[in-house]
Amino acid sequence: MNSTARVRIDKWLWTARFFKTRALASKACELNRINSNGHSAKPAREVRVGDTLQIKNDAGLFVVEVLGLSDMRGPMAEAQTLFRETEASREARVKAAAERKEMAQADGWTEGRPSKRDRRDIERFRGRG
């Protein structure tokens, strides 16, 4: 972990394990899904300790403070020492996940394909069987 040097934001996002590949991190920057201190971040923008980042990815919206810099990807435990997520961000993500789970349960089709019995019921309901 290097705390005095600066690292490209796409590389830091990959190192901190917000994205699986550096190319995906770079693409997220280009699509304006990454904000650094309130400004849209390009892939080559340098990250500094103390910066506040807003990161939007598949897992949700993260608001994090940069605690350390590294350009080498390591284990998850090491990656988690590079940033601290704000409490408001964590609560919002948990709430959004709970809402998605409720919506999936209300939908009724959470197991995938309908069974043979389900298909017969559907056919009867549609008046074909």
N, C-alpha and C positions, 0 to 999 in steps of 0.2 A: 504494500500500500504506500503510495507516494502522496504526501499532503502538500508539497510546495509546488509541484509542476501542474500544468494544466493539461486536460485530456479532452479530446473531441467528444461532443455530446453523444453521437451515435455509438462510439466505442464504450463510453461510460454506461449507457443504457444496456448494452449487450453484457458488459462485465457485471453490472448489478442485477442481471437476470430478469429484466423487464421484457426482453425479446429473445427469441431462440437464436437468431442470427443477427449479425451486424447489418446485413442488407435490409432486414425487416425494420430495424431501428432507424436506419437511414430513410427508408420509405415513409415511416411514421412522421419523421421530421418534415419531409417534403409535403406530406398531406396535412400539415399544421396540427398534428395531434400532440405535439410537444411544445410546451411553453416554458421559457426560462425567465424568471423574474418578471412575469407579465408580458413578455415579448415572444412572438413566434420564433422558434429555434430552427436554424438550418443545421444539417448534419455536421458541418465543420465548426460550428460554434464551440467555444471552449467552456468547459464546466469548471467552476471554482468552488472550494469549500465554502459553505454558507449560502450557496444559491438555492432558490426555491424553484422546484420543477413541478409542472403539471403534466402528468403522463396519462394518455388515454390509450388503452390497449384492450385486448379481448377480455381481460379479467375485470375491467372497470376503469374508473378514473382515480388516479393516485395523485396526491399532493405530498411531495416529499422535500425534506431539507437535505442537502448534500453534506455528509459528515467526513467523507474521505474520497480519495481519487485512486483509481487503479486502471491500468490498461490491459491487465492479464485476467482472464476469466478463471475463476476458481470455484470451490464448492459453495453451495447455497449459504452455509453458515458464515463464510467469509464475505459473501456478497451483501448480506444483510447488515454488515457493519459499515457499509458505504453510505447508508442513508437512514433517515428516520421519517416515518410516515406521520402526518398530523393526525390528531385524534378525530377531528371532524371528517377527514377523508376516510379513515377506517370505519367510522360509524355509518357513513353514507354508503360505502361498498357493502357492508353487512346488511343494511336495510334493503338495498337493491337486489342482493342475492336472495333474501327472504321473499321479496315480492315476485321474483322470477320463479322461485320454487312453488309459491302459492298458485301462480298462473298455470304452471305445468300440471299441478294436481287438479285444478279446476277444469282443465282441458279434457281429462279423462283418458287420453291415449298416451300414456307415459311408457308403456311396455314395448312399443314398436308396432309391428304388423298385427292386425287382428287375427285371432285364432279362427279355426274352422267354425266353431260355434258362433263366434262374433260375426263372421261373414254371413252365416245363415240368418242370424237375427237382422243384419243390415239388409239382406235381400228381401226378407219378409216385410220389413218396414217400408222398403221402396216399392213393394207390391209386385215383385218379380218371382216370388217363391211360394 
